[in-house]
């Protein structure tokens, strides 16, 4: 029996990729670990970070940002793409939101036609149709591909993401737009990583998914199954129910 459990989270580029309140995801992960007496250390890794810090992490998180920040991050992360791909392919758990999710793919084409080369880790690409095209903004509800539960979030993106055959969607859109507003897919699941457009941020509104990520990280680290102690999620669930009510979705 493992008496003292711990998780180290690598938070990539918190100074640049944190436009839409994604810090809330880190706070949520940390608190839900601490409430269960699981030690949680967060390593903030900014431009020029040492790869050794990434390798030591049990979970990787990266948030969203605007095009300018994505270009800066892309230039730095591209140097580390090979090692990041090795970690992901080996099963390192992670959550990549919006701009981070886009960077995992082959490329991102901006509204002016400029193309930002992606890391090429996941089979997807993103294109922004142009300044006169509708931006996808608003509350969103999806049915999770892993648990069949309804997840709630808030999306705000101009890019349309299209998935290749080697990846599965994170969920099916019930209300909102998702990846591209056409095929009802939202986000991706690849190995043990999740990409998503759900801000809000996603984790405080969906404690069941947060606990799934914590459990996954512990199981990958220690090589054994874990059952997490239940927490009182009344407040979180009230928020989910209220947003679902506005979307006319039953949760």
Buried (B, 14 or more C-beta within 10 A) or exposed (E): EEEEBBBBBBBBBBEBBBBBBBEBBBEBBBBBBEEBEBEBBBBBBBEEBEBEEBEEBBBBBBBBBBBEBBBBBBEBBBEBBEEBBEBBEEEBBBBBBBBBBBBBBBBBBBBEEEEBBBBBBBBBBBBBEEEEEEEBEEBBBBBBBBEEBBBBBBBBBBBBBBBEEEBBBBBBBBBBBBBBEEEBBBBBBBBBBBBBBBBBBBBBBBBBBBBBBBBBBBBBBEEEEBEBEEBEBEEBBEBBEEBBEEBEBEB
